[in-house]
Amino acid sequence: MAYQPPKQGLVGQIVDVFVLLVLTVGALYLPLYLGLAGAAKTPQPLENPTWEALGQNAAEQQQWAALGYPDAASANEMITARFDYTFSWTALIVMAVVVIGYFVLVVRLSEKEYREVIAERFGDRKN
């Protein structure tokens, strides 16, 4: 007997696609809305900045001017902004638990189907 996956109707497929679309968009945008992702920069502006103090040469100065920053004071915050690479160990552990938990859940819920496919491909090995 060949494995026969469960049949799903058109309405079920449409609902599944909609749910997956909502989950995908939510997974991408929810961290941004909660402030958990994105360009977290901390500007450290200099007092009385000069192009030399900001480490910019003549070519870089011309490029800043082309971008609409004609003097060192206007580009000060953008040049001195540094990315914040700190992270939370708690968030890392929670993420690992969620990913591993999801994997275990998928395997446990699909165990019957996995066993049927393995039995079909490799035979029923009861020793």
C-alpha positions in Angstrom: 0.0 0.0 0.0 1.5 3.3 -1.0 1.3 6.3 1.3 -1.7 8.5 0.6 -1.6 12.0 2.1 -4.8 13.4 3.5 -6.9 15.2 1.0 -7.7 18.9 1.6 -10.5 20.9 0.1 -10.2 24.2 -1.8 -11.4 26.3 1.2 -8.9 24.6 3.5 -6.1 25.4 1.1 -7.1 29.0 0.9 -7.3 29.3 4.6 -3.9 27.6 5.0 -2.3 30.0 2.5 -3.9 33.0 4.2 -2.7 31.9 7.6 0.8 31.3 6.4 0.9 34.7 4.7 -0.3 36.4 7.9 2.3 34.5 10.0 5.1 35.3 7.5 4.3 39.0 7.4 3.9 39.0 11.2 7.2 37.3 11.7 8.9 39.8 9.6 7.3 43.0 10.9 6.4 42.2 14.5 10.0 42.6 15.7 10.2 46.0 14.0 7.0 47.2 15.6 8.1 46.0 19.0 11.5 47.7 18.6 13.4 44.4 18.8 15.1 44.8 15.4 16.3 47.4 13.0 19.2 49.8 13.0 19.8 50.4 16.6 22.4 53.1 16.5 23.7 55.3 19.3 25.1 58.6 18.1 28.1 60.0 19.9 28.4 63.5 18.3 31.5 65.5 18.8 31.5 69.1 20.1 32.5 71.6 17.4 33.1 68.9 14.8 35.4 69.3 11.8 35.8 67.1 8.9 39.3 66.1 10.1 38.0 65.3 13.6 35.3 63.1 12.0 38.0 61.3 9.9 36.7 62.4 6.5 39.0 63.1 3.6 38.2 65.5 0.7 36.5 62.9 -1.5 34.3 61.9 1.4 33.4 65.5 2.2 32.3 65.9 -1.4 30.1 62.9 -1.1 28.5 64.2 2.1 27.8 67.5 0.4 26.2 65.6 -2.5 24.0 63.9 0.0 22.9 67.2 1.4 25.3 67.5 4.3 27.3 70.6 3.4 29.3 70.9 6.6 30.7 68.7 9.4 28.1 69.8 11.9 25.2 68.6 9.8 26.8 65.1 9.2 28.1 64.8 12.8 25.4 62.6 14.2 25.3 60.3 11.2 29.0 59.8 11.0 29.5 59.2 14.8 26.5 56.8 15.1 27.6 53.3 16.0 25.6 50.1 15.9 24.6 48.6 19.2 25.6 45.0 19.1 24.4 44.1 22.6 22.0 41.2 23.0 20.0 39.6 25.7 20.9 36.1 26.8 17.3 35.6 28.0 16.0 36.4 24.5 18.5 34.1 22.9 17.5 31.2 25.2 13.8 31.9 24.6 14.4 31.9 20.8 16.3 28.6 21.0 13.5 27.0 23.1 10.9 28.2 20.7 12.8 26.9 17.6 13.6 23.5 19.2 10.0 23.3 20.6 8.6 23.9 17.2 10.8 21.2 15.7 9.7 18.7 18.4 6.1 19.7 17.9 6.2 19.1 14.1 7.9 15.7 14.5 5.5 14.6 17.2 2.4 15.7 15.3 3.7 14.1 12.1 4.9 10.9 13.6 2.2 8.7 12.2 2.7 10.0 8.6 6.5 9.7 9.0 6.2 6.1 10.1 3.9 5.3 7.2 6.3 6.8 4.6 9.3 5.0 6.2 7.4 1.7 6.2 6.5 2.2 2.6 10.0 3.1 1.5 12.1 0.7 3.6 9.6 -1.9 4.7 8.3 -2.7 8.1 11.3 -3.6 10.2 10.1 -5.2 13.4 13.0 -7.1 15.1 
